[in-house]
Amino acid sequence: MSVQVEFTEFVTGRSHALLRFAYLLTGDRHLAEDLVQEALVRAHRRWTGIVGEEGPEPYVRKTMLRVYLSWRRRRSFAERPVAEMPEHSTADAAGRIAEADAMWGLLRTLNRAPRAVVVLRYYEDLPDAEIARLLGCAESTVRVHAFHALKKLRAVIQEVHGTDRAAVPAPGGRR
C-alpha cells in the first residue's frame, strides 16, 4: 500500500476522533480544525517514519498537544463575535453555567498545560503515565497540574453556585 493511501485512510478513519480531541483542548471548532490540520501536515511529512507498532495516532496526538501548548496567546483567540451583547446579571451567569456547555467555559479558565491534563485524563481517559509521556513531563507534574486544575474548577463552581466544595465530584469519578 502506498504512503498516500495509508495517510488518506488514517485521516478518513481517525479525523473525527482527532477533531474531538482538538475541540476539547481549544474549546473552539475553528481552532480545533486548525490544530488537526497543522498536526496532520507535520505527520504527513514524516509518515514513513511514524508508522510502526503503535500506529500513527499517538504521534499525531502528541503533535497536536505540542502545537496547542506552544501556540502564543493572541488577542484574536480571546475575542468572540456575538450577535447581541449579553446582559450582565448574576442570574444569567448562574443559568449559563447550569447549561450543557458550562464545562467549556470552565475549561477555558485553565492554562494550556492543566487544560491538556484535564482533557487527557477525564475525556480521553488516559492514565497519568501516558499523559506524562505525551506531554514530555514527569507523572508527578501531571498530578500537580490535575490537582491545581480541579482546585480551580471547584473554586469557580463554588463561587457561582455557592456549593460546598466536597459536594462537587471530580470528573470521571477520580478525586
N, C-alpha and C positions, 0 to 999 in steps of 0.2 A: 504494500500500500504506500502511496506517495505521501510525502510530508504534507503537502497541501490538503490532501484528502483527510489525513489524520487530524490536522488542525481544524478543518471545517467540521468534521464530526464532533470534535471536542466542543467547539463553540456552539454548535447546534444543540448538543446534548446537555451542556452544563451552563449555558448563558443565563438561564432563569435563576438557578441557584447562586451564581456569581452576582447577578444583579440584586438579588435579595440581600446577600451578604453586604454588598456595597451600600445599599439603601440603609441597612441597619447602622452602618458606620457613619454615613453622611447625613441621613435624615432628609435627603433631597433627591428626588428622582433624577434630575438632570445631572447633578454632581455624581450620583451613583453611576449613571451611564458613562460619564467621562472617566470615572475611576476604572470601570471594567474595560473600557476601550484602551486606556493607557496600559493597563496590565496585560491585555491580550496582545497589544503591539509589541511590548517588551518580550512576552513569551514567544511570539512568532519568530522573533529574531534569533532565539536560542532553542527553537523547538527540538531539533535533533539531540541536543544535549540534556534536555529536561525530561524527555520521555524515558521512563525507567520503570523500576519495580512499583513505585508508589503511583506512577502516572503523573500527568502534568498539573493536576488540580492543586496539590499542596504548594507547588512553585507559584502558580498564578495567585492563589490566596495570599501567600507571603508577599508577593509583589504588590498586590492591592493594599495590604497593610502598610508596607513601607512607603508607597506613594501617598496614601492617605495621611500617614503620620508626618510626612515631610512637606506636605502642602503648606505653603505660607498662608497665614490668615490675611485674606484680602478683604477690604471693606465690602466689595461686591458680594462676597459669600454670605455676609451677615444681613444684607438688605433683602427684603422680601416684598415684592409688589402685592398690593391688595386692592380689591375693587372699592371697598369702603373703609374708612378709618374706624377701628373698633372703639366702642365707648369703654372708658376705664372705670370699672367698678369692682369691688371685691366679690360681689355675687357672680358677675360674669367670669372672673378669673377662676373661682371655685367650680363653676359649671363647666368651663373648658377643660379643667384638669380631670373632671369626672368623665369626660367623653373618651371615646376609644383611642384617640391619638394623643392622649396626655403623656404617654411614656416617651414619645418622640421629643416633646418639649423638655421633658426631664433629662433625657439623654443629651440633648444639646447643651445643657448646663455643665456637662463634664468636659474636661480637657480631652484631647485626642487619645492619648495612651489609656487613661482609665475607661473611656468610652469603648475603645477597642477591646479591652479586657472584659467589660460587661457583655458586649455583643458576642465575643467568642465563648465566654463561659455560659451565659444564660440563654442565648438564642441559637448558637451553633453547638452548644453542649459539649465543648471540648474540655479535657482535663487540664489542670494547671501546667503540667509538663509540656503538653502540646502547645499551649498558649505561649509559654516561655520560649519554646523553640521557634515559633512563628515570629515573635516579637524580638528575638535575639537578646533575651534578658534572663535573669535567674527566676526560678519558681517563686522565691520569696518576694521578688519585685512584683510579680503577678498578683500574689496575695495582698501585698500592700496597696497596689492600685485598686483591687477589688474592694478591700476594706474601706479605703477613703471614698471611693465612688459610691458605695452603698450608704456610707455615713452621710454623704452629701445629699443623695436622693431621699433618704429618710428624713433629713432635716427640712428639705423643701416640702415634702409631703406633710410633715408635721406642722410646718408654718402655715401652709394653705388650709389644711383640714383641721388643725388643732388635734390631730390624732396622737395617741400615746405611741411612742417610738417602738415599744415592744409589740404593739398590735400590727405593725407594718411588716408583713412577711417578706423574706428575701425572694427574688425571682427564682423560679425553678426549684424551690424547696431548699436551697442552700442558705446557710446563715453565715 
